[in-house]
Amino acid sequence: MRTEISAALKALHLPAEDMVAVRSNRYRTILSRILEAFTSYGAQGRDRLWLWEGFKGEQYTLHLKEPKGYRLLWLVPPDEQVYLLTEDWGRQKHDGNYWVFEGRAGAIEAVLRELFAFEYYIRPPAKVRRYTA
């Protein structure tokens, strides 16, 4: 996924700092905090294939005619910094099944628009906020 995301950033002429892979010394901590907050798996969920099967709390399903879930990012201000968890589609990771990126919501939306459909999750790095339309 890192290669595909890097290629999409270049194709879109976006600065590399708009979306960066979280450094390995922060990866475990950030991913574990997200998994603890949002899944019943906790930190053990790093190797899970589908995180949505273990989401905590109320859940809703939205069926889209086309795989364009990234359009829901309009709920987040484009300059807000968010974390993006992407599945390790190419099975290249040695630690866990998810890549963690950090970047501007607008840049992440643009990159997701350029990629094939895959499982991903987006979370603001700071305290979780509820957005209303």
C-alpha positions in Angstrom: 0.0 0.0 0.0 2.9 2.4 0.7 4.0 2.1 -3.0 0.4 2.7 -4.3 -0.2 5.7 -2.0 3.2 7.2 -2.9 2.4 6.9 -6.6 -1.1 8.5 -6.1 0.5 11.4 -4.2 2.9 12.0 -7.1 0.2 11.7 -9.7 -1.8 14.2 -7.9 1.2 16.6 -7.5 0.5 16.6 -3.7 3.5 17.4 -1.4 4.7 14.2 0.3 4.1 15.8 3.8 0.4 15.9 3.1 0.3 12.2 3.8 3.1 10.2 5.5 3.5 6.7 6.9 3.7 6.8 10.6 7.2 6.0 11.7 7.9 2.5 13.0 8.7 3.8 16.5 5.2 5.3 16.8 3.3 2.7 14.8 2.5 0.2 17.5 1.4 2.8 20.0 -0.9 4.7 17.6 -2.4 1.5 16.2 -2.9 0.0 19.6 -4.6 3.1 20.9 -7.0 3.1 17.9 -7.7 -0.6 18.3 -8.3 -0.3 22.1 -10.7 2.7 21.6 -12.8 1.3 18.7 -12.6 -2.5 18.7 -13.3 -5.3 21.1 -10.0 -6.9 20.0 -7.8 -4.3 21.6 -4.1 -4.3 20.6 -4.5 -8.0 19.6 -6.4 -6.8 16.6 -3.2 -5.8 14.8 -3.3 -9.0 12.8 -7.1 -9.2 12.2 -8.2 -9.2 8.6 -11.5 -7.3 9.2 -11.6 -4.8 12.0 -15.3 -3.9 11.4 -16.3 -7.3 12.8 -15.1 -6.2 16.2 -16.3 -2.6 16.4 -17.5 -1.4 19.8 -20.8 0.4 20.2 -23.5 1.2 17.8 -22.9 0.5 14.2 -24.5 1.6 10.9 -24.2 0.2 7.4 -24.2 2.3 4.3 -24.5 0.5 1.0 -23.0 2.4 -1.9 -23.7 1.7 -5.6 -20.0 2.4 -6.3 -17.0 1.9 -4.0 -16.7 5.6 -3.2 -16.8 5.7 0.6 -14.1 8.3 0.6 -16.7 10.9 -0.3 -17.9 10.7 3.3 -14.7 12.6 4.2 -16.7 15.8 3.5 -17.7 15.5 7.1 -14.1 16.3 8.2 -12.5 19.7 7.4 -10.0 19.2 4.5 -7.1 20.6 6.5 -7.7 18.5 9.6 -5.0 16.0 10.4 -6.3 12.4 10.5 -4.9 8.9 10.7 -5.6 6.5 7.9 -5.4 2.8 8.5 -5.2 0.7 5.4 -5.2 -3.0 5.1 -1.9 -4.6 4.0 -3.4 -5.5 0.6 0.0 -6.8 -0.7 0.8 -8.7 2.5 4.1 -7.0 2.9 3.9 -5.9 6.5 6.0 -7.8 9.1 4.1 -6.4 12.1 0.3 -6.4 11.9 -2.1 -6.2 9.0 -2.5 -2.4 8.8 -0.4 0.5 7.5 -0.9 3.7 9.5 -0.6 7.0 7.7 -1.1 10.6 9.0 -2.1 13.5 6.9 -4.6 16.1 5.8 -8.2 14.8 5.3 -8.4 16.5 1.9 -5.2 14.9 0.7 -6.2 11.5 2.0 -9.6 11.8 0.2 -7.8 12.7 -3.1 -5.4 9.7 -2.7 -8.3 7.3 -1.9 -10.1 8.5 -5.0 -7.1 7.4 -7.1 -6.8 3.9 -5.6 -8.7 0.6 -6.1 -11.3 -0.4 -3.5 -9.7 -1.8 -0.3 -10.5 -1.7 3.5 -9.5 1.4 5.3 -10.4 3.4 8.4 -10.0 7.1 9.2 -9.6 8.6 12.7 -8.8 12.1 13.9 -5.5 11.9 15.9 -6.8 14.0 18.8 -9.9 13.4 20.8 -12.7 11.9 18.7 -15.3 14.4 17.6 -18.8 13.8 16.2 -19.4 15.6 13.0 -22.8 16.7 11.9 -24.0 17.6 8.4 
